[in-house]
Every structure is written in structure tokens, then in C-alpha cells.
Amino acid sequence: MKTRTLLELLTLGSNLYLMSQDKELMEKLANMVKEGKQKLDDFMHSENADEYDETTLLQKLAEKAKDVEQQFEKRLEDAAIKIYQKLHIAHVNDIEALQKDIATLREELAQLKNPQGK
């Protein structure tokens, strides 16, 4: 397996894991599913359902599915952006700590080269 593909799979897996840990997002998705099922059930048992034939209903469902897919992609993109921002902060902190360590090591090296400040 190519390194790039492996890296992409690893990134995707970690993103999905982090999103699954976001309780607020999972609750929103569960609520959206419940609401969607309820709306479809209400529509199928309403008087308006008799006016639509199967093809019209399927077309409307397909259009609605596309809309929902676009909304879902947007929400996933927003969640991914938040996750990357959180990860970026962690990386920045690590870099700052490493820079401090390097500065300390340079000072110690300079002291070893000049033990008495000569």
C-alpha cells in the first residue's frame, strides 16, 4: 500500500473517531434521523400522499436526499475544520516546547565550550 494512501486512511480514521467522540454532533445526527423518519411517516399517512404517484415521490425523495447530502457534507467539513484547528494548536504547543529545549541546549553547549566565560 502506498504511503500516501495509508496516510489518507489513517487521517480519515482519526477524523471519524474524533467526530464519533463529539457527543453533540452524534445527538444532532440522531435527532435528524428521528425527525426524518417521523416526517416521512407523517407524509406517507397524510392525504397528500395519495396525490403523488411513485415516480414523483421518488423524484422528490431523490432531490431531498441530495439536499441532505450537501448539508451533511457541509457539517462534516465544519467538524473537520474544528478538529484540525484543535490539532494545530497542539502541534504549535509542541513546537514551542521544542524550541525552548533547543535554546536551553544551545546555552548549555555554549557554557561547555566556554566553561569560565572566556
Buried (B, 14 or more C-beta within 10 A) or exposed (E): EEEEEEEEEEEEEEBEEBBEEBEEBEEEBEEBEEEEEEEEEEBEEEEEEEEEEEEEBEEEEEEEEEEEEEEEEEBBEEBBEBBEEEEEEEEEEEEEEEEEEEEEEEEEEEEEEEEEEE
